[in-house]
Amino acid sequence: MFFVAAKLIWFVIQPSTALILLLVAGIVIIGIGRPRAGILVVMLATTGLLVAGILPLGVLMTLPLENRFPRQEPDGPVTGIIVLGGGIDQSIGAARGVTTLTEAGERLTEAVALARRYPEARLVFTGGIASLTPEGPTESDAARRFFAEMGIPADRLTVEDQSRDTAENARFTKALVDPKPGERWLLVTSAWHMPRSVGCFRAVGWPVLAWPTDYRSAGPQDLTSLMPRASYGLTMVDVAAKEWVGLLAYRLTGRTDALFPAP
């Protein structure tokens, strides 16, 4: 129920959608004979779109998330590498018969690099179907093919294919893998997603070492530049806003161990 509610609510309240709906509402208000109120709403929505799309608002929102967990070099043997789903486009890949990586595809390519760096470590991919309609191939199906194409032996790969969100990633993977005290497990996911991810794994009693990837910002210097295109700025605001809202929602529902997990 939480998963479905979160998907539906977020679709409406994510900044890019909310601002467009506000713009449409302003036009409707003008059309029904209230021009002053309608113009005010249109101006508010337009200003929001300009700020989110052109100014570095997304960078400002993303930097605290990406800087929260630097990479933690293990101080001993690595037991395993956990890769969170989200880096594969299931629908396009299934339709085209190929493995299609998303903007977060670096999660998978970095996992391959780590698997080669730590040849004795287990490789675990976790991710099922993240859409509202649980039909068709899972992200794990595509991950199996991707890792095989990258030369990772099938007997080295463990796949968890039932989870639909980050909390389930942590809970289902722990049940499948059964980690032991003292083991070192690297967690690979996008840097902006790392605080919530680590919080979820800690909440199920699994301490992991953060290995962030897929950075969307270079650092504070990005705050002095305009966004290269409005669509990118809006996307960056949407991604960051989802994480901040997710951190709050997950903490309120006990899915993480802290409001803003730290190293």
C-alpha positions, 0 to 999 in steps of 0.5 A, a space after each residue: 500500500 505504501 508503494 502505490 500511495 507513494 507512486 501516485 502522490 509523487 506523480 502529482 506533487 513532484 515539482 515539474 508536474 506541480 508547476 505545470 498543473 499550477 500553470 494550467 490552473 491559472 489559465 483556467 481561472 482566467 478563462 472562468 472570468 477571474 483574470 487577476 487571480 489567474 494572472 497571479 497564479 500563472 506568474 507564480 507558476 512561470 517563476 517557479 519553472 524559471 527558477 527550477 529550470 534555469 537557476 542552479 536550484 537543483 544543484 543546491 538541493 543535490 549537493 548535501 545528498 551527494 556529499 553526505 557519504 564519501 566512498 569508504 575504502 574497505 580496510 580488509 577483504 570485501 565479502 560482497 558488493 550490493 547493487 541497487 536497481 534503478 539503472 536499467 530501463 525495463 520497458 525500452 530494453 524489453 521492447 528492443 531486446 537489448 540492455 538499456 541503461 538509464 542515467 543511473 546506469 553507472 551503478 552497474 558499470 561501477 559494480 563490474 569494476 568493483 567485481 574485478 577489483 575484488 574477485 573473491 567478493 559476491 555480487 548481489 543485484 537487487 531490483 524487481 519491477 518498480 512500476 505500478 503494474 507488476 507485469 513483464 520482465 523484472 530489472 533483475 532479468 536485464 541485470 543478469 544479461 548485462 553482467 553476463 555480457 560483462 564477463 561476470 560468471 553466473 555462479 558469482 551473481 546473486 539476484 533479488 528480484 521481488 523488491 520495488 523500492 529501497 526499503 524492500 531492497 534492504 529487507 529482501 536482500 538481507 533475507 536472501 543473503 543472510 550477512 554475518 557479523 564482521 563481513 564487509 559489504 559495499 553498497 553501490 547506488 547513486 550518490 544522491 540516493 545514498 543517505 536513504 539507502 544506507 538508512 534502510 540497510 541500517 534499519 534492518 540491521 545491516 551495516 554497509 560501506 557506502 560506494 556512491 556513484 552517478 554524481 549529478 554535480 561537480 561540487 559547490 562551483 556548480 552553484 555559480 552557473 546556470 543550468 545547461 537546459 531547462 529540462 535538465 534543471 527541472 529533472 535535477 530538482 525533481 530527483 533531489 526533491 524526491 530524495 528529501 521527501 523520501 527521507 522524511 517519509 521513510 523516517 516517519 514510517 520507520 524504514 530508515 534509522 535516522 532522518 538524514 543518515 550520516 557516516 
